[in-house]
Amino acid sequence: IYDLKKAIELDTTNASYFHQLSDAYMDNLQSKEALMIMEGTVVRFPDRIPSMLKLSETQLILKQYESSMLNATKVLSLNPQEPEGYFMMGMNFRSTGDTVKAINSFQTAIELNPELIDAWLIIANLYEAQKNPLAKDYYEGAVMADANNISALHSKAYYLQNHNAIDEALAIYDEIIVKDKFYPDAYLNSGVLYLEQDSISKAHEKFYLMTKIAPQNYRAHFYLGMANELMGNFDEARENFRSAKNLNSDDK
């Protein structure tokens, strides 16, 4: 915060310094100061769309939905083709429970910028909550928009595993591990699926690898213990459970 204030003192024309200062205040649990910074930034740079979007986002975080929506509307009045403006409208509609308008806003954002992965995934989540099979299309759309996006791949795999497409889900988790070997949830979810299929040795391999890439993750040790117990490796299982307990003694 001190450094960013000094940077602004030296150069008041760089709007990104104000954005970063607002983020720093928010990270330091000083939300009032974060909001005041962005309000002042929009006054200083009245027609700067990224600053108006940042103010709208800050207001959304603070549940000031009416103000957030008003600023998103101002963005769209300046540029009716601004996808982030529609995205922010969608975020506010979702937060206030208007799912239909939220989906419409996110769809418009995607039409203007198909690479808005978050919009694809949010629509998919909303449809999944409604048990609408269109959810799968939007998870697939997110992956098609960016085949290397780990969040998109994970979301699709998780949807598939929850709809009994186990082999497809496992294939995607393996793909994630190839793309990012330090992504723990791919090991965890695939290991759990192997446990459910009674493929204990494969589950053991996934959980063992997870303890290596995420040694502080207590779930890795816990599930490795489950696999060892099922394999009859009781001494190893005890050690795994002790490790899990030491890492998180609050998990009953």
C-alpha positions, 0 to 999 in steps of 0.5 A, spaced: 500 500 500 505 504 501 509 503 495 503 504 491 501 510 494 508 513 492 508 510 485 501 514 484 505 520 488 510 520 482 505 519 476 498 520 477 496 519 470 497 511 470 490 508 472 493 501 473 496 504 479 490 506 482 487 499 481 492 495 484 492 500 490 484 498 491 486 491 490 491 491 496 486 495 500 481 489 499 487 484 500 488 487 507 481 487 509 480 494 508 474 494 503 471 501 504 478 504 502 478 499 496 471 502 494 473 509 495 480 509 491 476 506 485 470 511 486 476 516 485 479 513 480 473 513 475 472 521 477 479 522 475 478 518 469 471 519 467 471 515 460 476 509 462 472 503 461 477 498 465 476 503 471 468 503 470 468 495 470 473 495 476 469 499 480 463 495 478 466 489 480 468 492 487 461 494 488 459 487 486 464 484 491 461 489 497 454 487 495 452 494 492 448 491 486 444 497 484 451 501 484 455 495 480 449 495 475 449 502 474 456 502 472 456 496 468 450 500 464 454 506 463 460 502 460 455 499 455 452 506 454 460 508 452 461 501 448 455 497 446 460 492 444 463 491 450 463 484 453 465 485 460 460 490 461 455 484 459 459 480 464 458 484 469 451 485 468 450 477 468 454 477 475 449 482 478 443 478 475 446 472 478 447 475 485 440 478 485 437 471 483 435 473 476 437 467 473 434 468 466 437 475 465 444 472 468 444 467 462 442 472 457 447 477 459 453 472 459 450 469 453 451 476 450 458 476 453 460 470 449 457 472 443 462 478 443 468 475 446 468 467 445 474 467 450 470 469 456 471 462 459 468 464 466 462 466 462 461 459 459 462 456 466 457 460 469 452 459 464 454 451 465 453 452 472 446 455 472 444 450 467 446 444 471 443 447 477 436 447 473 438 440 471 438 442 464 442 438 459 444 444 456 450 445 461 454 439 458 454 444 451 457 450 455 462 446 459 464 443 452 464 450 449 469 453 455 474 447 453 473 449 445 474 456 447 481 454 450 483 447 450 489 449 455 484 452 460 485 447 467 479 450 470 474 449 464 477 442 463 476 440 470 469 443 470 467 439 464 470 432 468 467 434 474 460 434 470 462 428 467 463 424 473 457 426 476 453 424 470 456 417 470 461 418 464 466 415 468 471 413 463 471 420 459 472 424 466 478 420 468 481 421 461 480 429 462 483 428 469 489 425 465 489 430 460 490 435 466 495 432 469 499 432 463 498 439 462 499 441 469 502 436 474 502 440 480 494 440 479 492 436 486 484 436 484 486 432 478 489 426 482 484 427 488 478 426 483 481 421 479 483 417 485 476 417 488 473 415 482 478 409 481 476 407 489 469 407 487 471 402 481 475 398 486 481 399 482 485 400 488 492 400 485 490 405 480 487 409 486 493 408 490 498 411 485 494 417 484 494 419 491 501 417 492 503 422 487 498 427 490 502 426 496 508 428 492 506 434 489 502 437 495 505 434 501 501 439 505 494 437 503 491 432 508 486 429 503 492 426 499 494 422 505 487 421 508 485 417 501 492 414 500 491 411 507 484 409 505 487 405 499 493 402 503 488 400 508 484 396 502 490 393 500 492 390 507 498 395 508 495 397 515 502 400 517 502 404 511 495 406 512 496 408 520 502 412 518 498 416 512 492 417 517 497 420 522 500 425 517 493 427 515 491 428 522 497 432 524 496 436 518 488 437 519 486 435 526 480 439 526 477 434 520 473 429 525 
